[in-house]
């Protein structure tokens, strides 16, 4: 008998081990696939950054070539006149560290004008590179090594009276200037690293450590740091110099100007940058631990969970075997298993909490995406209804219908803004304004009538003529709607709901109201129902978040809490009077304002549209990957007489800017686009045209947009969907 029990115990243990091994295999496979996805996404992100920086560098060098060619295209009467022009040219770039040279056909330096900022300057008396032919500009693929830096020569023919033979104007651009350009294309906040630039021979042209500049990446470092093992770096350089683009993990060192090289494992993303006579290699290098950090964290958490499962199953199996062999230990083993079960339960609760947090994060991400899509839908609704109101007479019924559509879209826009602010854990971004309370209240009552049960009678007594309120109409509509919906719930069969609105002095307010604004007059609203009333035991808790008397699934307990929060933000208050069997009365108040007290109450549908400058206005460039939004903007701008080019692909818009076929004054771009976002587009566009006025449209005002505006990389931003008059006002300021 004992032998049979022993065999059963061993069989159970073997089955448990087999099941555990299968679970471990499945979990390991999932971890492997997910980690591969993480690494692939990180690699692609770094390659995008490297390509973007490469584009910025190419644009910068092209601009320098064009500026020098323009400067050399003038005719100079003497060497003194040329020297003065060269000094003025350098003065236009106060942060530049560079030289301007006048050369003869032999490469002799006839004039050498240096920038005022101290830095690396060209001291030689002769220019060592081949000079270009007539009308050509030497490509800056060449460079001049200097101590701690490199100089990029750009050369073009020039005409100066008093000098014989062919003459050339040369600009030697310090790589320190190029470093500033690279720094302006800031790294993503979650990427930590530095950029390295090499030429096609492996010479380091730009590096975080100035001591590395001018060294050959492999042989030069071995001469400078004898004894270092740089075999991994050698493999990386061989790939880079073959003209490939990609990523590579290797063992290397951290090089510093002040300390000895420290051994480290690195990750590098690199891409070739084509030059006129070859190519450069631009690489982004970072610590491998920073790159692989998310994967290591995932692996550690997964191994911890797997270890916990192993421990729990192993202890459980061992406990079963011990129970079958030794009955006298039953009580102690039972108690032990109870404690083990408690630990497993706590572990499961922790895992559920983690899953819940992940779901909340996913809801925030989904909310952000949905807000973007809703804004794209609302943009044409607002734009076309505004165009319809401008085309129709105000006494026309269709004009009134279009105005209703416009007002509904405005409320939807503010609701989307509130949802977006919740997903960002930030303050409410909706704008307060001064409005006619009675006019808005009558609109709200129309909405309440639509949801009123058939057997409930609605009575209204409104005496608030001339009362203006400063606040958010959409939020105050939510206050009234919450109170009415709760009243309908308390009268399931039939009943009566009475809405009363009056103007009252502070001393005339009901005893339970204590608004933040203590003086003056108030708009006082009463919502009275004939329901069953509220018991004294719970009436003090009805404004507490998540407190509800409704059945499970019928309410969240947030309605009255949100209502109180909204009224607090409007410097008002709310209270309730109720008796069982006699119904309930909710009172709330909002400070009274006079028309024009803080600002004129202007409704968007009554505004005269901003008149464009028509044929005399500047040319516009509009970029948005949503076709309906693009069509709406085309209608608004076309109606106001503006000339504009429209692109759904930001790369095509950049190509149009770079071609120079059209002289653009204003760029209007969406922020969230697939190929590149609006700030990245604005950065490259500003390099192509420094006088371009740039406006970003976005469903969410992100920190990157605000930072770009503060740094002067864009001139303004608007929350989508933008009004037609807002666009016209910006364009008018940009074109005049």
C-alpha positions in Angstrom: 0.0 0.0 0.0 2.8 2.4 1.0 4.6 1.5 -2.3 1.5 2.3 -4.3 1.2 5.7 -2.6 4.9 6.3 -3.3 4.5 5.5 -7.0 1.4 7.8 -7.2 3.3 10.6 -5.6 6.2 10.2 -7.9 3.9 10.1 -10.9 2.2 13.3 -9.8 5.6 15.0 -9.3 6.7 13.9 -12.8 3.5 15.2 -14.3 3.9 18.5 -12.5 7.5 18.8 -13.7 6.5 18.1 -17.4 3.7 20.7 -17.2 6.1 23.2 -15.6 8.7 22.6 -18.4 6.0 23.1 -21.0 4.9 26.4 -19.3 8.5 27.5 -19.2 9.0 26.8 -22.9 5.9 28.8 -23.9 6.9 31.7 -21.6 10.4 31.7 -23.0 9.2 31.7 -26.6 6.9 34.7 -25.8 9.7 36.6 -24.1 12.0 35.9 -27.0 9.5 37.2 -29.6 8.6 40.3 -27.5 12.3 41.1 -26.8 13.1 40.8 -30.5 10.3 43.3 -31.2 11.6 45.7 -28.6 15.1 45.6 -30.0 13.9 46.0 -33.6 11.8 49.1 -32.7 14.7 50.6 -30.8 17.1 50.0 -33.8 14.6 51.6 -36.2 14.1 54.6 -34.0 17.9 55.2 -33.8 18.2 54.8 -37.5 15.5 57.4 -38.1 17.3 59.8 -35.8 20.6 59.2 -37.8 18.8 59.7 -41.1 17.2 62.9 -39.9 20.5 64.3 -38.6 22.0 63.4 -42.0 19.3 65.3 -43.8 19.9 68.3 -41.5 23.7 68.2 -42.2 23.2 67.9 -46.0 20.8 70.8 -46.0 23.2 72.9 -43.9 26.2 72.2 -46.2 24.1 72.9 -49.3 23.0 76.2 -47.9 26.7 77.1 -47.2 27.6 76.3 -50.8 24.8 78.5 -52.2 25.6 81.4 -49.9 29.3 81.3 -50.8 28.5 81.1 -54.6 26.2 84.1 -54.2 28.9 86.1 -52.3 31.5 85.3 -54.9 29.2 86.3 -57.8 29.7 89.9 -57.0 32.5 91.9 -58.6 35.0 93.5 -56.2 37.0 96.6 -57.1 40.0 95.9 -54.8 41.3 93.5 -52.2 40.3 95.9 -49.5 36.7 95.9 -50.8 36.7 92.1 -50.8 38.2 91.9 -47.3 35.4 94.2 -46.0 32.8 92.0 -47.7 34.4 88.9 -46.2 34.3 90.5 -42.7 30.6 91.4 -43.2 29.9 87.9 -44.4 31.4 86.4 -41.2 29.7 89.0 -39.0 26.3 87.7 -40.3 27.1 84.5 -38.4 28.0 85.6 -34.9 28.5 82.1 -33.5 30.7 81.0 -36.5 34.2 79.7 -36.1 35.6 79.9 -39.6 38.1 81.6 -42.1 37.5 83.3 -45.4 40.5 83.1 -47.9 41.4 84.6 -51.2 43.5 82.1 -53.2 45.4 82.3 -56.6 45.6 79.4 -59.1 48.6 77.9 -57.2 46.6 77.7 -54.0 48.6 80.5 -52.3 46.7 82.4 -49.6 46.4 86.1 -50.6 43.9 87.2 -47.9 42.9 85.4 -44.7 40.0 86.9 -42.8 39.1 85.1 -39.5 35.9 85.2 -37.4 36.1 87.1 -34.2 35.2 84.2 -32.0 38.3 82.5 -30.7 38.6 79.0 -32.1 40.5 76.9 -34.6 41.8 79.0 -37.5 43.7 78.1 -40.7 47.3 79.3 -40.3 49.0 77.8 -43.4 50.1 80.0 -46.4 49.0 77.6 -49.0 45.9 75.7 -49.9 46.6 72.0 -50.5 43.4 70.9 -52.3 42.6 70.9 -56.0 40.9 74.1 -57.1 37.6 74.0 -59.1 37.1 75.0 -62.7 35.4 78.2 -63.8 31.9 78.6 -62.4 32.2 75.5 -60.1 32.1 75.2 -56.4 34.4 72.7 -54.7 32.3 70.1 -52.8 33.0 70.0 -49.1 33.9 66.3 -49.0 37.5 67.4 -48.3 38.6 68.6 -45.0 41.6 70.2 -43.2 42.6 68.5 -40.0 43.4 70.9 -37.2 44.2 70.3 -33.5 40.9 69.4 -31.8 38.8 70.0 -34.9 38.5 69.9 -38.7 37.8 72.5 -41.3 35.5 72.0 -44.3 36.7 73.9 -47.4 34.1 75.4 -49.8 35.8 77.1 -52.8 34.4 79.1 -55.8 35.9 81.4 -58.4 35.8 85.2 -57.7 36.7 88.4 -59.6 38.8 91.1 -57.9 40.5 94.1 -59.6 44.2 94.4 -59.0 45.0 90.7 -58.9 46.3 88.7 -61.9 45.2 85.3 -63.0 42.4 83.1 -61.8 41.2 83.9 -58.2 39.2 81.8 -55.8 37.1 82.6 -52.7 37.3 79.9 -50.0 35.3 79.5 -46.8 36.7 77.1 -44.2 33.8 76.0 -42.0 34.8 74.7 -38.5 33.2 71.4 -37.6 32.2 73.1 -34.3 29.6 75.0 -36.4 28.3 71.7 -37.8 28.1 70.3 -34.2 25.7 73.2 -33.4 23.5 72.1 -36.3 23.5 68.5 -35.1 22.7 69.7 -31.5 19.7 71.6 -32.9 18.2 68.3 -34.2 17.8 67.2 -30.6 17.7 63.5 -29.6 14.5 61.9 -28.4 14.2 62.2 -24.6 14.5 58.4 -24.1 17.7 58.1 -26.3 21.0 58.9 -24.6 24.1 59.0 -26.8 26.4 61.1 -28.9 27.1 61.5 -32.7 30.3 60.6 -34.5 31.2 61.7 -38.1 33.9 59.9 -40.1 35.0 60.4 -43.7 35.2 57.5 -46.2 38.8 56.7 -45.0 37.8 56.3 -41.4 39.2 59.7 -40.2 37.1 61.1 -37.3 35.8 64.5 -38.2 33.5 65.1 -35.3 33.4 63.4 -31.8 32.2 64.2 -28.3 35.9 64.1 -27.2 38.0 66.7 -29.0 41.1 64.5 -28.7 39.6 62.0 -31.1 39.1 64.5 -33.9 41.6 63.9 -36.8 42.5 60.4 -35.7 42.0 57.4 -37.9 39.3 55.4 -36.2 41.4 52.2 -35.9 45.1 52.7 -36.7 45.1 56.3 -35.3 43.6 55.2 -32.0 46.1 52.3 -31.7 48.9 54.8 -32.2 47.4 57.2 -29.7 46.3 54.5 -27.2 48.8 51.6 -27.6 47.6 48.3 -26.0 43.9 48.8 -26.4 41.8 45.9 -27.8 39.7 47.5 -30.5 38.9 44.5 -32.6 35.1 45.2 -32.2 35.6 48.8 -33.2 37.5 47.6 -36.3 34.6 45.4 -37.4 32.2 48.4 -37.0 34.4 50.7 -39.0 34.7 48.1 -41.8 30.9 48.0 -42.1 30.6 51.8 -42.0 33.3 52.4 -44.7 31.6 49.8 -47.0 28.8 52.4 -47.4 26.2 50.2 -45.5 23.5 51.5 -43.2 22.6 49.5 -40.1 23.3 48.8 -36.4 26.1 47.0 -34.6 27.0 45.9 -31.1 30.6 45.9 -30.2 33.2 46.1 -27.3 35.0 49.4 -27.2 35.9 52.3 -24.8 34.5 55.6 -23.6 37.0 58.2 -24.7 37.3 61.4 -22.6 39.5 64.5 -22.9 40.5 64.3 -19.2 40.5 60.5 -18.3 41.9 57.3 -19.5 39.7 55.2 -21.9 37.1 53.1 -20.0 36.1 49.7 -21.4 32.4 49.5 -22.4 30.0 47.6 -24.5 28.3 49.9 -27.1 25.6 50.0 -29.6 25.9 52.1 -32.8 23.4 53.0 -35.5 25.0 54.4 -38.6 24.2 55.7 -42.1 26.2 57.0 -45.1 25.9 60.7 -46.1 26.6 61.1 -49.8 29.1 63.9 -50.6 30.1 65.2 -54.1 33.4 63.3 -54.1 32.6 60.4 -51.7 30.7 60.0 -48.5 30.8 60.6 -44.8 29.5 58.2 -42.1 27.1 59.6 -39.4 26.7 57.4 -36.4 24.8 57.6 -33.1 26.5 55.7 -30.3 25.1 54.8 -26.9 25.8 52.5 -24.0 24.6 49.0 -24.7 23.0 48.8 -21.2 20.8 51.8 -22.0 19.8 50.2 -25.3 19.0 46.8 -23.9 17.6 48.1 -20.6 13.8 47.6 -21.5 14.6 44.0 -22.5 16.6 43.3 -19.4 13.8 44.7 -17.2 11.2 42.4 -19.0 13.5 39.4 -18.7 14.1 40.1 -15.0 10.3 40.4 -14.3 9.6 37.3 -16.3 12.2 35.2 -14.6 10.9 36.4 -11.2 7.4 35.2 -12.1 8.7 31.9 -13.5 10.8 31.4 -10.4 7.7 32.1 -8.2 5.7 29.5 -10.2 8.5 26.9 -9.9 8.7 27.5 -6.1 4.9 27.3 -5.6 4.5 24.1 -7.7 7.5 22.5 -6.2 6.5 23.2 -2.7 2.9 22.0 -3.4 4.1 18.7 -5.0 6.5 18.1 -2.1 3.7 18.8 0.4 1.4 16.3 -1.3 4.1 13.6 -1.2 4.9 14.3 2.5 1.2 14.2 3.3 0.8 10.7 1.8 3.9 9.4 3.6 3.6 10.9 7.0 0.0 11.3 8.4 1.3 12.5 11.7 2.5 15.7 10.0 -0.9 16.4 8.5 -1.8 19.3 10.8 1.5 21.1 10.3 1.4 20.6 6.5 -2.2 21.8 6.3 -1.2 25.0 8.1 1.8 25.4 5.9 -0.3 25.0 2.7 -2.7 27.6 4.0 0.1 30.1 4.4 1.4 29.1 0.9 -2.1 29.7 -0.6 -2.2 33.1 1.0 1.1 34.0 -0.6 0.0 32.8 -4.0 -3.2 34.8 -3.6 -1.2 37.9 -2.8 1.0 37.3 -5.8 -2.1 36.9 -8.1 -3.5 40.2 -6.7 -0.2 42.0 -7.4 -0.3 40.6 -10.9 -3.9 41.8 -11.4 -3.0 45.2 -10.2 -0.1 45.3 -12.7 -2.5 44.2 -15.5 -5.0 46.9 -14.4 -2.3 49.6 -14.5 -1.3 48.4 -18.0 -4.9 48.5 -19.1 -5.3 52.1 -17.8 -2.1 53.1 -19.7 -3.5 51.5 -22.9 -6.8 53.4 -22.4 -4.8 56.6 -22.2 -3.0 55.8 -25.4 -6.3 54.8 -27.1 -7.9 58.0 -25.9 -5.1 60.1 -27.4 -5.4 58.3 -30.7 -9.2 58.6 -30.8 -9.0 62.3 -29.9 -6.7 62.8 -32.9 -9.2 61.0 -35.2 -12.2 62.9 -33.8 -10.4 66.2 -34.3 -9.8 65.3 -37.9 -13.6 64.6 -38.2 -14.6 67.8 -36.4 -12.3 70.0 -38.5 -14.4 69.8 -41.8 -17.6 70.0 -39.8 -16.6 73.3 -38.2 -15.0 74.6 -41.3 -17.8 73.9 -43.7 -20.6 75.0 -41.3 -18.7 78.2 -40.8 -18.4 78.6 -44.6 -22.2 78.0 -45.0 -23.0 80.6 -42.4 -20.9 83.1 -44.3 -22.7 82.3 -47.6 -26.3 82.3 -46.2 -28.4 85.3 -45.1 -28.8 85.4 -41.3 -32.6 85.4 -41.5 -32.5 82.2 -43.6 -33.6 78.9 -41.9 -30.6 77.1 -43.4 -28.3 79.7 -41.7 -29.9 78.8 -38.4 -29.4 75.0 -39.2 -25.7 75.6 -40.0 -25.3 77.6 -36.8 -26.7 74.7 -34.8 -24.2 72.3 -36.5 -21.4 74.8 -35.7 -22.4 75.1 -32.0 -22.7 71.4 -31.6 -19.3 70.8 -33.2 -17.8 73.5 -30.8 -19.2 71.5 -27.8 -17.8 68.3 -29.3 -14.4 70.0 -29.7 -14.3 71.0 -26.0 -15.4 67.5 -24.9 -12.6 66.0 -27.0 -10.2 68.5 -25.4 -11.3 67.4 -21.9 -10.9 63.7 -22.8 -7.4 64.4 -24.2 -6.4 66.3 -21.1 -7.5 63.3 -19.0 -5.3 61.0 -21.1 -2.3 63.3 -20.5 -3.0 63.7 -16.7 -2.9 67.4 -17.2 -5.2 70.3 -16.4 -8.3 71.1 -18.4 -7.4 73.0 -21.6 -10.9 74.2 -22.4 -11.2 78.0 -22.7 -13.5 80.0 -20.5 -15.5 82.8 -22.1 -18.2 85.3 -21.1 -21.7 84.2 -22.4 -25.4 84.8 -22.1 -26.5 82.2 -19.5 -30.2 82.3 -20.4 -29.5 81.7 -24.1 -27.3 78.7 -23.4 -29.7 77.4 -20.7 -32.5 77.2 -23.2 -30.3 75.2 -25.6 -29.4 72.8 -22.8 -33.1 72.3 -21.9 -33.8 71.3 -25.6 -31.2 68.5 -25.1 -32.7 67.5 -21.8 -36.2 67.2 -23.4 -34.7 64.7 -25.9 -33.7 62.2 -23.2 -36.7 62.8 -20.9 -38.9 59.7 -20.2 -42.3 60.0 -21.8 -44.3 59.9 -18.5 -42.3 62.6 -16.7 -43.4 66.2 -17.0 -40.8 69.0 -17.4 -41.6 72.5 -16.1 -39.3 75.5 -16.6 -39.3 78.9 -14.9 -36.5 81.0 -16.3 -36.0 84.6 -15.1 -32.3 85.4 -15.9 -32.6 87.9 -18.7 -29.4 90.0 -19.0 -27.4 87.5 -16.8 -23.9 86.7 -18.2 -21.6 84.0 -16.8 -17.9 83.6 -17.3 -17.0 80.0 -17.7 -17.1 76.9 -19.9 -20.6 76.3 -21.4 -19.9 72.6 -22.1 -18.9 71.9 -18.5 -22.0 73.8 -17.2 -24.2 71.9 -19.6 -22.8 68.7 -18.0 -23.8 70.0 -14.6 -27.4 70.4 -15.6 -27.5 67.1 -17.5 -26.1 65.1 -14.5 -28.7 66.5 -12.1 -31.6 65.9 -14.6 -30.5 62.3 -15.4 -30.3 61.5 -11.6 -33.8 63.0 -11.2 -35.2 60.8 -14.0 -33.6 57.8 -12.4 -35.5 58.6 -9.1 -38.8 58.7 -10.9 -38.9 55.4 -12.9 -42.7 55.3 -13.4 -43.9 58.9 -13.6 -43.3 62.3 -12.0 -42.5 65.9 -12.4 -39.2 67.8 -12.9 -39.1 71.6 -12.4 -36.1 73.7 -13.5 -36.0 77.2 -12.0 -33.4 79.8 -12.8 -33.2 83.3 -11.2 -30.7 86.0 -10.3 -30.1 86.3 -6.5 -27.9 88.4 -4.2 -25.3 86.7 -2.1 -27.5 87.0 1.1 -30.5 85.5 -0.7 -28.8 82.2 -1.5 -30.0 79.0 0.3 -28.2 78.2 3.6 -26.3 75.3 2.2 -24.5 77.2 -0.6 -21.1 78.7 0.2 -19.5 79.7 -3.1 -15.8 80.8 -3.4 -17.0 84.2 -4.7 -18.7 85.6 -1.6 -20.0 89.0 -2.8 -22.1 90.3 -5.7 -25.0 88.5 -7.5 -25.4 84.9 -8.6 -27.3 82.9 -11.1 -29.3 80.5 -9.0 -30.6 77.2 -10.5 -33.0 74.8 -8.8 -33.6 71.2 -10.1 -36.6 69.8 -8.2 -38.0 66.3 -8.6 -41.0 64.3 -7.1 -39.0 61.1 -6.6 -38.6 59.1 -3.4 -36.1 61.5 -1.8 -32.7 60.8 -0.1 -32.3 59.2 3.3 -30.5 61.2 6.0 -28.0 58.3 6.4 -26.5 58.8 2.9 -27.2 62.5 2.1 -23.8 63.6 3.4 -22.0 61.2 1.1 -23.7 61.8 -2.3 -20.9 64.1 -3.5 -18.2 61.6 -2.5 -16.4 60.1 -5.6 -17.6 56.5 -6.4 -20.4 56.6 -3.9 -23.7 55.4 -5.5 -27.0 53.9 -4.5 -27.7 52.6 -8.0 -27.6 48.9 -8.8 -24.3 47.3 -10.0 -23.7 48.3 -13.6 -26.1 51.3 -13.6 -23.8 54.0 -12.2 -20.2 54.9 -11.3 -20.7 57.3 -8.4 -18.8 60.0 -10.3 -21.7 62.2 -11.6 -22.2 64.4 -8.6 -18.5 64.5 -7.7 -17.7 65.8 -11.2 -20.6 68.3 -10.9 -19.2 69.7 -7.6 -15.7 69.9 -9.1 -16.9 71.9 -12.1 -18.9 74.3 -9.9 -15.9 74.8 -7.6 -13.7 75.7 -10.7 -16.4 78.3 -11.7 -16.3 79.8 -8.1 -19.8 78.5 -7.4 -21.3 75.8 -5.2 -24.1 73.1 -5.0 -26.3 71.8 -2.2 -29.3 69.5 -1.7 -32.6 69.5 0.2 -34.5 66.2 0.5 -37.0 64.3 2.5 -38.0 60.6 2.1 -41.2 60.4 0.1 -41.2 64.1 -0.8 -38.6 64.3 -3.5 -35.3 66.3 -3.8 -34.2 69.8 -4.7 -30.6 70.5 -5.9 -29.5 74.1 -5.8 -26.4 75.5 -7.5 -25.1 79.0 -8.1 -22.6 80.7 -10.4 -21.2 84.3 -10.1 -23.3 86.8 -12.1 -21.4 89.0 -14.7 -22.4 92.0 -16.6 -22.0 92.0 -20.4 -18.6 93.4 -21.3 -17.3 93.2 -17.6 -14.2 91.2 -18.5 -14.5 90.7 -22.3 -17.1 91.2 -25.0 -19.3 88.1 -25.5 -18.5 87.2 -29.0 -19.9 84.0 -30.6 -17.9 82.5 -33.4 -20.9 82.2 -35.8 -21.6 85.9 -35.6 -18.0 87.1 -36.3 -17.2 88.6 -39.7 -14.6 86.4 -41.4 -11.1 87.8 -41.6 -10.5 89.1 -45.1 -7.4 87.7 -46.8 -5.2 89.8 -49.0 -6.2 88.0 -52.1 -3.9 88.2 -55.1 -1.6 90.5 -53.2 -1.1 88.0 -50.3 2.0 85.8 -49.9 2.0 82.1 -51.1 1.1 79.4 -48.6 2.2 75.8 -48.1 -0.3 73.5 -46.4 0.6 70.0 -45.2 -1.9 67.5 -43.6 -2.1 63.7 -44.2 -5.9 63.8 -43.6 -7.6 64.5 -46.9 -10.9 65.9 -45.5 -9.0 68.4 -43.3 -6.9 69.4 -46.4 -10.0 69.9 -48.5 -11.7 72.1 -45.8 -8.6 74.3 -45.5 -8.4 74.6 -49.3 -12.0 75.9 -49.2 -11.4 78.4 -46.5 -8.2 79.8 -48.1 -9.7 79.7 -51.6 -12.7 81.7 -50.5 -10.5 84.4 -49.0 -8.4 84.7 -52.1 -5.1 83.1 -50.9 -2.7 81.2 -53.2 -1.6 77.9 -51.6 0.0 74.6 -52.5 -1.4 71.5 -50.6 0.5 68.3 -49.8 -0.6 65.2 -47.9 3.0 63.9 -47.8 5.5 66.1 -45.8 8.4 64.8 -47.9 6.8 66.2 -51.1 6.3 69.5 -49.3 10.0 69.6 -48.4 10.9 68.9 -52.0 8.7 71.8 -53.1 10.5 74.1 -50.7 13.9 72.9 -51.7 13.2 73.3 -55.4 12.7 77.1 -55.0 10.1 77.2 -57.8 7.6 79.0 -55.5 8.4 81.7 -52.8 6.5 80.6 -49.7 5.6 83.0 -46.8 3.6 80.7 -44.5 3.7 77.0 -43.7 0.6 75.4 -42.0 1.3 71.8 -41.0 -0.4 69.1 -39.0 1.6 67.7 -36.1 0.8 64.0 -36.1 1.8 62.5 -39.5 3.2 59.1 -40.5 6.4 60.1 -42.3 7.5 62.8 -39.9 5.8 65.0 -37.4 5.1 68.7 -37.8 8.0 69.9 -35.6 10.5 67.8 -37.6 9.1 69.2 -40.9 9.3 72.8 -39.5 12.9 72.3 -38.4 14.0 71.3 -42.0 11.8 73.9 -43.6 13.3 76.7 -41.5 16.8 75.7 -42.7 15.5 76.0 -46.3 13.8 79.4 -45.7 14.6 81.3 -42.5 11.9 83.9 -43.1 9.1 81.3 -43.4 6.2 81.7 -40.9 5.2 78.3 -39.5 1.9 77.3 -37.8 1.4 73.8 -36.2 -2.1 72.3 -35.9 -2.4 69.5 -33.3 -5.2 67.7 -31.5 -2.9 67.6 -28.4 -0.6 70.4 -27.4 2.5 68.4 -26.5 5.7 69.6 -24.8 7.7 69.2 -28.0 5.4 71.8 -29.8 5.6 74.3 -26.9 9.4 73.9 -26.7 9.7 74.4 -30.5 7.6 77.6 -30.2 9.7 78.9 -27.3 12.9 78.2 -29.2 11.6 80.1 -32.2 11.6 77.0 -34.5 7.8 77.6 -35.1 5.8 80.8 -34.9 2.6 79.5 -33.3 0.3 76.5 -32.8 -3.5 75.9 -32.6 -5.6 73.2 -31.0 -7.4 71.2 -33.7 -10.0 71.6 -35.1 -9.0 75.3 -35.7 -11.6 77.9 -36.6 -11.3 79.5 -40.1 -10.9 82.9 -38.6 -8.0 81.7 -36.4 -6.1 80.4 -39.5 -6.8 83.6 -41.5 -5.6 85.8 -38.6 -2.3 83.9 -38.4 -1.9 84.0 -42.2 -2.6 87.7 -42.4 0.1 88.4 -39.7 2.5 86.2 -41.6 2.0 87.7 -45.0 2.0 91.4 -44.1 
